[in-house]
Amino acid sequence: MGVEQILLRKLRTLPAEKRKDILEFVESLARRHRRPPAKRSGIAPFPAEEFWQPKALEDLAAQQGVAPVASLEAVLGRAADLWKDEAEFNRFLQGIYQRRRENGRRTRRKR
């Protein structure tokens, strides 16, 4: 059961006048802390309920202003100059794996 359901259940047990006061207070908090939707790279904000509606891949691409990748080499070659050789790249990967193992151990200890 989520927080919203717990609160609604609790509100139903209160007298009507008290319920009204609490709901007005919560609404005033919501109005005060409401943020304007963030604009990201020219993509217009849309209502949250639209997020859950199914869309065709072509529609999503058009909405986000992206085009298909022309070749796999264009994607794979993008990071080719980040490491001077394969050994440096392997050290980078080993560092990632090591941190993941350490984080996993810390997480298990906290449980």
Sequence and secondary structure as in RCSB ss.txt:
>XXXX:A:sequence
MGVEQILLRKLRTLPAEKRKDILEFVESLARRHRRPPAKRSGIAPFPAEEFWQPKALEDLAAQQGVAPVASLEAV
LGRAADLWKDEAEFNRFLQGIYQRRRENGRRTRRKR
>XXXX:A:secstr
  HHHHHHHHHHTS HHHHHHHHHHHHHHHHHH      BTTB    HHHHTS   HHHHHHHHT    S HHHH
HGGGTTSSSSHHHHHHHHHHHHHHHHHHHHHHHHH 
